């Protein structure tokens, strides 16, 4: 009788323990993805700023025009691996449907829109670029099934007019 009761308790407890462990793993993966997304966005902001200062980088060859480049409906698409390293430039189809590139874990989309400072009184000169960086995880999933972290950064003009 004790054996039957013990087996019943185990049969009841094991699925609960497995479900809790599974949820914990998913939360850990999502937390890691959020952290990596922030690192990628910060690195991408630095890299874009450097490319506008004529410091070359393979992700921006040639550098995007300042301040307006790409668009929300047709952004620049970049692939990153699990360590946050740039792999290659992607396509709009990969942005929509997910990538087949096995090492790609993060798809990054970005576009820029020209802005002037709020206290700028004279003729608009578009001294700032409002850059929107979206980091998508996992890269293989279609657009509607990805976790997306959005970062908006203002990057000033790097050269004199």
N, C-alpha and C positions, 0 to 999 in steps of 0.2 A: 504494500500500500504506500509506504514512504517513497519507494522508487517511482511509482506512478505519479505521485504529487510532485516530486522533484523534476521528472521529465516534463510535466505540465508547466511548471514554473520556467524551466529552461526554454521550452517551446514558445512561451509567451514573451520572455525577456530578450531572447536573441534577436528577433526582428526589430525590436525597439532600439537595442544597442546598435545594430547595423545601420538603421535609419539615422540615428544621431551622429554616428561616425561619418556617414555619407554627407549629411548637411554641413558638418564641420569642415570636411575636405572642400566642399563647394565654396563655402565662405572664405576659406584660406586662399583658394585659387582666385576668387574674385578680388580679394584684398591685394594679392600679388599683382594682378592685372591692373588695378587702379594705381598702385605705386609705380609700376613700370610705365604706365601711360603718362603719368606726370613727368617722369624722367625723359621719356621720348619727346614730349611736347617742349620741355625746357631745352633739350639738346637741339631740337629742330628750330626753335626760335633763334638760338645762338648761330646755328649753321646758316639760316636764311639771312640773318644780319651780316654775317661774314661774307656771304656770296654777294650781297649788295655793296660790300667794300672791296669787291674783286678778289676775294680769297676763294679759290675754286673748291667745289665739292661735287662728287658724282651725282648726288640727288638733284642738284640744281645746275645742270649743264645743258644749255646756257642758263644763267640766273633768270628767274622770273622778273618781269618788268615791275618797277616801283611806280606807284603804290598799288595799282590794280593788276591782279593776275588771277587767272581761272575764274570760276564762278561757283555759287552754291550748288547749282544743278550739274556742273561739269568740273569738279575740283581736281587739283593735282593729286595723284594717288601714289603712295610710297609703301613699300613692303619693309617690315622690320622682323627680326627673329626674336626668339624667346629672351635673349640677353639684351634686347634693345638696340641691336646693331642694324644699320641700314643694309638692305639686300639689293633692291632694284626699284626702278620706277614702274608703277602698275598702270592698269587701264581702267577706263570707265566701266567696262563689262565686269572686271574683277570687283570693282567697288559695289556694283549692284548684286552680283550673283555669288561672290566669294571667289577665292583664288584656288588654283590647283597647285600652286607652288608649295611643296611640302615643308620647307623650312620657314615659311612665312607664318607668323603667329599674330602679328598686329598689322592691320591695314590703316594707314594714316591718310586722311584727306585734308587738304588745306586750300584756302583761297584768300586773297587780300582785296580790300576796298580802301581807296584813298580817303583820308580825313584831314581836316585842319584842326588845330587846337581851338578850344571853345572861346578863348579870349583873342582870337585872330580877327582883326578888324578890316584888313584890306582885301585885295583881290584874292580869291581862293588859289592856293598854290599846292594843296595836297601834300603837306609836310609830314603826315603820318600815314602809315598803312595799318588798318585794322585787320589783323590776320586771324582767321578762324582755323583752329587745328582740331580735328576730330580723330581720336584714336579708337579704332574698332577692334574688338576682341570677341571671338577668335576669327582670324582672317578667312578661314575656309567656309564659314557659315554665310548664308544669304543675308542681305542687309537687315531684314526685319528680325533676325534671330541673334544679332550681335549686341554685346554690351558696348556702349559708346560713351567715351569721356570727352567733353568739349572744353576747349581752352581758347579764350579770346585774348590776344595780346596786341598792344600798340607798338609798332616799330618805327622810329623816326627815320627821316631821310638821311642817308649815309653820305651823300655827296652834295656839294653846292649846286644850285641851279645855274 
